[in-house]
């Protein structure tokens, strides 16, 4: 009988080795921590102290290379402290080693604004082949300056900050006792958006952020648009907003989208980080002159033709303004520094009202399909769901009140020391 012999080069090609040719195995151990170094995280915030914040649940990848191409990738995720540890068995031959990270998790991703840019950022790379097997990388930080490292880049730093902010919001809502408040699907933030503007797309669960609009307040606002899309019924016609979504008069449902995102974003930031906005000073009344809007003004409604005149504001005009909608929603809540039981709702309570409540007469989630679904209808929903069919649609208006041109009131007993004229 003849024995067929397999040439050595074919054996190497197809992985056919005898016991005597099996290579010795070595253990690779790679450890480190990933975070972001930020100074004055919130615009105009309480402190200028530099903070190092961990990046939780991002992807860490180790690759090896002996020839022209990187390969044999192993991936793990960072823990709550941004730490990672990778143990890998490889042959004991010398090779190059590279460690990269991606700002991506099962719940949220922060990615470049174009598909041409890589999502991966290199933490460490050996200059050539090495016989080292243990790599303790220490702490790698995204920083806000243009340096030699992949993490020392202003745009990349902002993406890391966006991820941290979004991660905080996603985790905060997921930790609430009411599971309805959590995001239903993974969300994405694309920065910087090549179009130079910012928007939130419900179908893609993605918000597109302009290069100069990366601040935490904007990120939370845009992500709350995505939260709204994931917790409502119907489809909003955004065509009337082609000239912008912050005009003084818009369809009621569009004004509600914008007013809710700003209201929820501000209040959630306060709950998460204690950051209070000056706009909250007047909790029971809203004076348009505080925003440079006197009682009689001309303003741009975003449509072709002459500007419209507000003299004075009426409930319908309130429902067509995202700024007034924001404050109308604020009127349903309590001042965080007060214990005013008649207004004992907070932003989480109002978010829970989006959920279908057939027993209260609302068989679907909050509807957004047409112009009738503005803040007055939301007041109706709050009254029915939260207060057993109590009427919250009585918008009472008083003009020429001392200290305020217009005052929006609720049919509720006033808090001690506060009045609703």
Residue pairs with C-beta under 8 A, 6 or more apart in sequence:
6 16
10 16
11 17
11 21
23 91
23 92
23 93
24 91
24 92
25 89
25 90
25 91
25 92
26 89
26 90
26 91
26 92
26 133
27 87
27 88
27 89
27 133
28 62
28 86
28 87
28 88
28 89
28 90
28 97
28 133
28 134
28 135
29 85
29 86
29 87
29 133
29 134
29 135
30 62
30 84
30 85
30 86
30 88
30 97
30 99
30 135
30 137
31 83
31 84
31 85
31 86
31 135
31 136
31 137
32 60
32 83
32 84
32 99
32 123
32 124
32 135
32 136
32 137
32 138
32 139
32 140
33 54
33 78
33 81
33 82
33 83
33 84
33 137
33 138
33 139
33 140
34 54
34 55
34 58
34 60
34 78
34 82
34 84
34 101
34 123
34 139
34 140
34 141
35 52
35 53
35 54
35 55
35 82
35 139
35 140
35 141
35 142
36 52
36 53
36 55
36 141
36 142
36 143
36 157
36 160
36 161
36 164
37 50
37 51
37 52
37 141
37 142
37 143
37 144
38 50
38 51
38 52
38 53
38 144
38 161
39 48
39 49
39 50
39 51
39 144
40 47
40 48
41 51
41 53
41 161
41 216
42 215
42 216
42 217
42 269
42 273
42 275
43 215
43 216
43 217
45 275
46 274
46 275
52 139
52 141
53 164
54 78
54 80
54 81
54 82
54 83
55 78
55 82
55 101
55 103
55 142
55 160
55 163
55 164
55 167
56 78
56 79
56 80
56 81
56 82
56 105
56 167
57 77
57 78
57 79
57 105
57 106
57 107
57 167
58 77
58 78
58 82
58 101
58 102
58 103
58 104
58 105
58 163
59 75
59 76
59 77
59 101
59 102
59 104
59 105
60 75
60 76
60 77
60 78
60 84
60 86
60 99
60 100
60 101
60 123
61 73
61 74
61 75
61 99
61 100
61 101
61 102
61 120
62 73
62 74
62 86
62 88
62 97
62 98
62 99
63 70
63 71
63 72
63 73
63 97
63 98
63 99
63 100
64 70
64 71
64 72
64 90
64 95
64 96
64 97
64 98
65 71
65 95
65 96
65 97
65 98
66 93
66 94
66 95
66 96
66 129
70 98
72 90
74 86
74 88
76 84
76 85
76 86
77 84
77 105
78 84
82 139
92 131
94 129
94 130
94 131
95 129
95 130
96 125
96 126
96 128
96 129
96 130
97 124
97 125
97 126
97 130
97 132
97 135
98 122
98 124
98 125
98 126
99 122
99 123
99 124
99 125
99 135
99 137
100 120
100 121
100 122
100 123
101 120
101 121
101 123
101 140
102 119
102 120
102 121
103 109
103 110
103 111
103 119
103 121
103 159
103 160
103 163
104 110
104 111
104 119
105 167
106 186
107 167
107 170
107 171
107 174
107 183
107 186
107 187
108 163
108 166
108 167
108 170
108 186
108 187
108 188
108 189
109 163
109 186
109 187
109 188
109 189
110 159
110 160
110 162
110 163
110 166
110 188
110 189
110 191
111 119
111 159
111 188
111 189
111 190
111 191
112 118
112 119
112 159
112 190
112 191
113 190
113 191
113 192
113 193
113 194
113 208
113 209
114 194
121 142
121 150
121 151
121 156
122 150
123 137
123 140
123 150
123 151
124 135
124 137
124 140
126 132
140 151
141 151
142 151
142 156
142 157
142 160
142 161
143 151
143 152
143 157
144 154
144 157
144 158
145 152
145 154
145 157
146 152
146 153
146 154
147 153
150 156
151 157
151 160
155 191
155 192
155 211
158 191
158 214
159 191
161 214
161 216
162 189
162 191
162 209
162 214
162 219
163 189
165 216
165 219
165 220
166 187
166 189
166 219
166 223
168 272
168 273
169 220
169 223
169 268
169 272
170 182
170 183
170 187
172 268
172 271
172 272
173 181
173 182
173 183
173 227
174 182
174 183
176 182
176 348
178 348
178 352
180 231
180 352
180 354
180 355
181 348
181 351
181 352
183 226
183 227
183 230
184 230
184 231
185 205
185 230
186 205
187 205
187 206
187 207
187 223
187 226
188 204
188 205
188 206
188 207
189 206
189 207
189 209
189 219
189 222
189 223
190 206
190 207
190 208
190 209
191 208
191 209
191 211
191 214
192 209
192 210
192 211
192 214
193 199
193 208
193 209
193 210
193 211
195 208
195 210
196 210
196 211
197 208
197 210
198 207
198 208
198 209
198 210
198 213
198 218
198 222
199 207
199 208
199 222
200 206
200 207
200 208
200 222
200 223
200 225
200 226
200 229
201 207
201 208
202 225
202 226
202 229
202 230
205 226
205 229
205 230
206 226
207 219
207 222
207 223
207 225
207 226
209 218
209 219
209 222
216 269
217 265
217 266
217 269
220 265
220 268
220 269
221 261
221 262
221 265
222 261
223 265
224 260
224 261
224 264
224 265
224 268
225 257
225 261
227 264
227 351
228 257
228 260
228 261
228 354
228 366
228 368
231 351
231 354
231 355
231 365
231 366
232 354
232 365
232 366
232 367
232 368
233 356
233 364
233 365
233 366
233 367
233 368
233 369
234 367
234 368
234 369
234 370
235 368
235 369
236 253
236 254
236 257
236 368
236 369
237 251
237 369
237 370
238 245
238 254
240 250
240 251
240 254
240 302
241 250
241 251
241 254
241 302
243 302
243 303
244 302
245 254
245 257
245 258
245 322
246 258
246 322
246 323
247 299
247 300
247 301
247 302
248 299
248 300
248 301
248 308
248 310
248 320
248 321
249 299
249 301
249 302
249 308
249 317
249 320
249 321
250 258
250 301
250 302
250 320
250 321
250 322
251 320
251 371
252 319
252 320
252 371
252 372
252 373
252 374
252 375
252 376
252 377
253 368
253 369
253 370
253 371
253 372
253 373
253 374
254 322
255 319
255 320
255 321
255 322
255 324
255 325
255 374
255 375
256 319
256 322
256 325
256 368
256 373
256 374
256 375
256 378
257 322
257 368
258 322
258 325
258 326
259 321
259 322
259 323
259 324
259 325
259 326
259 328
259 329
259 375
260 325
260 326
260 329
262 322
262 323
262 326
263 325
263 326
263 329
263 330
263 347
264 347
264 350
264 351
266 277
266 279
266 280
266 326
267 330
267 333
267 346
267 347
268 347
269 275
270 276
270 277
270 336
271 346
271 347
271 348
276 336
279 290
279 327
280 330
280 335
282 290
282 404
283 330
283 331
283 334
283 335
283 338
283 418
284 331
284 409
284 414
284 415
284 418
284 419
284 420
285 401
285 404
285 407
285 408
285 409
285 420
285 421
286 324
286 327
286 330
286 331
286 404
286 406
286 407
286 408
287 403
287 404
287 405
287 406
287 407
288 294
288 295
288 313
288 405
288 406
289 295
289 404
289 405
291 323
293 299
293 310
294 405
295 310
295 311
295 312
295 313
295 399
295 405
295 406
296 309
296 310
296 311
296 312
297 309
297 310
297 311
298 307
298 308
298 309
298 310
299 307
299 308
299 310
300 307
301 307
301 308
310 317
312 397
312 399
312 405
312 406
313 324
313 397
313 406
314 397
315 376
315 395
315 397
317 324
318 324
318 325
318 328
318 375
318 395
318 408
319 325
319 374
319 375
319 376
320 374
324 375
324 408
325 374
325 375
327 408
328 375
328 379
328 408
329 350
329 375
329 378
331 343
331 408
331 409
331 410
332 343
332 345
332 350
332 379
332 382
332 392
332 410
333 343
333 345
333 346
333 347
333 349
333 350
334 340
334 343
334 344
334 345
334 346
336 346
338 415
340 415
340 416
340 418
342 412
342 413
342 414
342 415
343 410
343 412
343 415
345 382
345 386
349 386
350 382
353 366
353 378
353 381
353 382
353 385
353 386
354 365
354 366
355 365
356 362
356 363
356 364
356 365
357 384
357 385
360 384
360 385
360 389
361 384
361 389
362 381
362 384
362 385
366 373
366 378
366 381
367 373
376 393
376 395
379 392
379 393
379 395
380 392
380 393
382 392
383 389
383 390
383 391
383 392
383 393
384 390
391 411
392 410
392 411
394 410
394 411
395 408
395 409
396 408
396 409
396 411
396 420
397 406
397 407
397 408
397 409
398 406
398 407
398 409
398 421
399 405
399 406
401 407
401 421
407 420
407 421
409 420
409 421
410 420
412 420
414 420
